Amino acid sequence: MKTEVQSNFRRRPSQDDQDLRQRSALRRTLKNQGLEHIQDYRVQKLIGEGAMSRVFLAKRTGGDEENLVLKILDLRKTQSKITMKRFERESRLISSLRSRFVLRIYDHGFSGKFAFISMEYLPRGDLKQRLQFGSLKLHLALKYMFHLAYGLAVIHNVGVIHRDLKPANLMFRQDDTMVLADFGISKRIEGDDSDPDLTMLGQVLGTPHYMSPEQGQGMRVDKRADLYSSGVIMYELLTGNKPFVARTPSAIISQHLYNDIPKLPPGLHRFQPIINRLLAKEPDYRYQSAGEWIRAMKNAIGMQGNQK
């Protein structure tokens, strides 16, 4: 009887107990992999994983308790010089930028068997998550379009092309500012073409739904390719749909090359000339800078001056 009573009153594990066990298991796993500490950072938990790298929530050791993100490349798993160069370049291209509309890079380097980039933690997710249920309210769509355009103006002014603009790479700060993130395949407008390992004609890099015609053909690109991708995002923000949809990547690229630019629904016609310019097949017919796009959007909604 005593045993039965004891078993009936045995304490069930609380959520705190479960969390503690999970954290302990994570610490053991990280320690076994040599990831418990990366230079001056203490790894907290895994928050993302790609083909070549993993992304962790972390804190500085001996510093404040502010969360940050560590993107880590395991050098034991890649022998590719191209992968290493791209990983290093991701931090080098934007580490000096200080903009409200561009992800902040804190540090980068090597620690034993790993290469790492530390960057700000953006707690409010990405634009892809917000578009899962269709178009946004117009005032929010316009707000985020301006944030994207201002971010492009910043990186283009220092000679950087993003090359992989898409909703998943547009993230939100706590104050709801949308910022450009994930510069993994970015390049300088001048300079990188001298390295055939990093830039090769015929090599298609990017995401087909958001890729410019010239990028889809593996041609050299400039900042106008980013503007084309922005046009795709603008169309999706306004309508909740992608302008070109097909069952295979090659079919999507073909639509970017040959299909007519779709029309916006009634009520949004004042933005059609902007969409037409951004999604022009030939780069020469697009806006030639993010500044031109910003001015066109301000004119379309009657905004004056340098408001942001």
C-alpha positions in Angstrom: 0.0 0.0 0.0 2.8 2.4 0.9 4.5 1.8 -2.5 1.2 2.5 -4.3 0.6 5.7 -2.4 4.1 6.9 -3.0 3.7 6.2 -6.7 0.4 8.1 -6.9 2.1 11.2 -5.3 5.3 11.0 -7.3 6.0 14.5 -8.7 5.4 14.8 -12.4 8.2 16.5 -14.3 7.4 20.2 -14.7 8.1 22.3 -17.8 11.1 23.8 -16.0 12.5 20.2 -15.4 12.0 19.4 -19.1 13.7 22.7 -20.2 16.6 21.9 -17.8 17.1 18.4 -19.2 17.0 19.8 -22.8 19.6 22.5 -22.0 21.8 19.9 -20.3 21.5 17.6 -23.3 22.4 20.5 -25.6 25.4 21.4 -23.5 26.7 17.8 -23.7 26.1 17.7 -27.5 27.9 21.0 -28.0 30.8 20.0 -25.8 31.2 16.7 -27.6 31.3 18.6 -30.9 33.7 21.3 -29.6 31.0 24.0 -30.0 30.4 24.8 -26.3 32.5 27.9 -26.6 33.6 29.7 -29.8 36.3 32.2 -29.0 34.5 34.8 -26.9 31.0 33.4 -27.3 28.9 31.0 -25.3 26.5 28.9 -27.5 22.9 28.7 -26.2 20.9 26.7 -28.8 20.6 25.8 -32.4 18.2 28.0 -34.3 18.9 27.2 -38.0 20.9 24.9 -40.2 22.0 25.1 -43.8 23.9 22.9 -46.2 27.3 24.3 -45.1 26.7 26.0 -41.8 24.7 26.1 -38.6 23.2 29.1 -36.8 23.1 29.4 -33.0 21.7 31.7 -30.5 24.7 32.8 -28.3 26.0 35.3 -25.7 29.3 36.9 -25.2 31.4 35.3 -22.4 32.0 37.8 -19.6 30.0 40.4 -21.4 26.4 41.6 -21.2 23.5 39.2 -21.5 22.4 40.4 -24.9 21.5 37.7 -27.3 23.4 37.5 -30.6 23.6 35.0 -33.5 26.6 32.9 -34.3 26.8 31.4 -37.9 29.4 28.6 -37.7 31.1 26.7 -40.5 32.6 23.4 -39.5 36.0 23.3 -41.3 36.2 19.5 -40.9 33.2 19.1 -43.2 34.2 21.2 -46.1 37.4 21.1 -48.2 36.0 23.7 -50.6 38.0 26.9 -50.9 35.0 28.5 -52.6 32.8 27.8 -49.6 35.4 29.3 -47.2 35.9 32.4 -49.4 32.2 33.0 -49.5 31.8 32.5 -45.8 34.6 35.0 -45.0 33.3 37.5 -47.6 29.8 37.5 -46.1 31.1 39.3 -43.0 33.8 41.3 -44.7 31.4 43.0 -47.1 29.0 44.5 -44.6 30.9 44.5 -41.2 31.7 48.2 -41.6 28.1 49.2 -42.3 26.0 50.9 -39.6 22.5 51.2 -41.0 19.0 50.8 -39.5 18.1 48.7 -42.6 21.0 46.3 -42.8 21.9 43.4 -40.5 24.7 44.3 -38.0 27.8 42.2 -38.1 29.9 42.2 -34.9 32.8 40.0 -35.6 34.2 37.1 -37.7 37.1 34.8 -37.5 38.4 31.3 -36.8 38.3 29.3 -33.7 40.0 25.9 -33.8 38.0 23.7 -36.2 35.4 26.4 -37.0 34.9 29.6 -38.8 32.3 31.9 -37.4 30.4 35.2 -37.9 28.7 36.9 -35.0 25.8 39.2 -35.8 22.8 40.8 -34.2 19.8 38.7 -33.2 16.6 39.6 -34.9 13.8 38.3 -32.7 10.7 38.9 -34.8 11.2 36.5 -37.7 11.3 37.2 -41.4 9.0 38.5 -44.2 8.4 35.0 -45.5 6.5 34.1 -42.3 4.4 37.2 -42.5 3.4 36.5 -46.2 2.3 32.9 -45.4 -1.3 34.1 -45.2 -1.4 36.4 -48.2 -0.9 40.1 -48.9 -0.3 42.6 -46.1 -2.3 45.6 -45.3 -1.3 48.4 -47.7 0.3 50.6 -45.1 2.5 47.7 -44.0 3.4 46.7 -47.5 4.5 50.2 -48.3 6.5 50.5 -45.1 8.4 47.3 -45.8 9.0 48.3 -49.4 10.6 51.5 -48.3 12.7 49.6 -45.7 13.9 47.3 -48.5 14.7 50.2 -50.8 16.6 52.1 -48.1 18.7 49.0 -47.3 19.5 48.5 -50.9 20.6 52.1 -51.2 23.0 51.6 -48.3 24.7 48.4 -49.6 24.8 49.6 -53.2 26.4 52.9 -52.2 29.3 50.9 -50.8 29.5 48.7 -53.9 27.8 45.5 -52.6 25.2 43.5 -54.5 23.0 41.2 -52.4 22.1 38.6 -55.2 19.7 36.6 -53.1 16.9 39.0 -52.1 13.8 37.1 -51.0 11.3 37.3 -48.1 13.3 34.7 -46.0 16.3 37.1 -46.1 14.4 40.1 -44.9 14.1 40.1 -41.1 12.7 42.3 -38.4 14.1 44.1 -35.4 12.1 44.5 -32.2 10.8 47.9 -33.4 9.5 46.3 -36.6 12.2 47.7 -38.9 12.8 45.3 -41.8 16.5 44.7 -42.5 18.6 43.0 -45.2 20.1 39.8 -44.0 22.0 36.8 -45.2 24.8 38.1 -47.5 26.1 34.6 -48.2 26.3 35.0 -52.0 26.7 38.8 -52.1 29.5 40.3 -54.1 31.2 43.7 -54.7 30.2 45.5 -57.8 33.8 45.9 -58.6 36.6 43.5 -57.7 35.1 40.1 -57.1 35.0 39.2 -60.8 38.8 39.0 -60.7 38.4 35.7 -58.7 37.1 33.0 -61.0 36.4 30.7 -58.0 33.8 33.2 -56.7 32.2 34.5 -59.8 31.8 32.2 -62.9 29.8 32.9 -66.0 27.2 30.2 -66.4 26.9 29.6 -62.6 23.4 30.3 -61.4 23.2 31.6 -57.8 20.1 32.8 -56.1 16.5 31.7 -55.7 14.5 31.2 -58.9 11.2 32.9 -57.8 13.1 36.1 -57.1 15.9 35.9 -59.7 16.4 38.4 -62.5 16.5 37.2 -66.1 20.2 37.8 -66.4 21.0 36.0 -63.1 18.9 33.1 -64.2 21.0 32.8 -67.3 24.3 32.8 -65.3 25.3 36.1 -66.6 27.2 38.8 -64.7 24.9 41.0 -62.6 24.9 44.4 -61.1 22.7 46.3 -58.6 19.8 46.3 -61.1 19.5 42.5 -60.5 18.7 43.4 -56.9 16.1 45.9 -58.1 14.4 43.2 -60.2 14.3 40.9 -57.1 12.8 43.8 -55.2 10.1 44.1 -57.9 9.1 40.5 -57.3 8.9 41.1 -53.5 6.9 44.3 -54.1 4.4 42.4 -56.2 4.1 39.7 -53.5 3.7 42.3 -50.8 0.9 44.0 -52.6 -1.0 40.9 -53.9 0.1 37.9 -51.7 1.2 36.1 -54.8 4.4 35.6 -56.7 4.4 37.1 -60.2 5.8 34.0 -61.8 5.0 30.4 -60.6 5.9 27.1 -62.2 6.6 23.5 -61.1 10.3 23.5 -61.7 13.2 26.0 -61.2 14.0 26.1 -64.9 10.4 26.8 -65.8 10.3 29.7 -63.3 13.5 31.1 -64.9 11.9 30.8 -68.3 8.9 32.8 -67.1 11.2 35.6 -65.8 12.8 35.6 -69.3 9.7 35.5 -71.5 6.4 36.0 -69.8 4.6 39.3 -69.6 4.7 41.2 -66.4 1.4 40.5 -64.5 -1.1 43.2 -63.7 -1.9 44.3 -60.2 -5.5 44.0 -59.1 -7.9 47.0 -59.2 -7.1 49.6 -56.6 -3.4 49.1 -56.9 -3.0 50.4 -60.4 -0.9 53.4 -59.3 1.9 51.0 -58.5 1.8 49.2 -61.9 4.3 51.6 -63.5 6.7 50.9 -60.7 6.3 47.1 -61.0 6.8 47.4 -64.8 10.1 49.3 -64.3 11.4 47.0 -61.6 10.5 43.8 -63.5 11.7 45.0 -66.9 13.5 42.1 -68.7 16.4 44.3 -69.7 18.4 45.9 -66.9 18.7 49.2 -68.9 14.9 49.6 -68.7 14.7 49.2 -64.9 15.3 51.9 -62.4 19.1 52.4 -62.3 19.3 52.9 -58.6 17.4 52.3 -55.3 17.1 56.1 -55.1 15.1 56.2 -58.3 12.8 53.5 -57.0 12.3 55.4 -53.7 11.4 58.6 -55.5 8.9 56.7 -57.7 7.2 55.2 -54.6 7.0 58.5 -52.9 5.5 60.1 -56.0 2.9 57.2 -56.2 1.7 57.8 -52.6 2.2 61.6 -52.5 5.0 61.5 -49.9 7.1 64.7 -49.8 10.7 65.3 -48.9 13.1 62.9 -47.1 10.6 61.1 -44.9 11.5 57.6 -43.9 
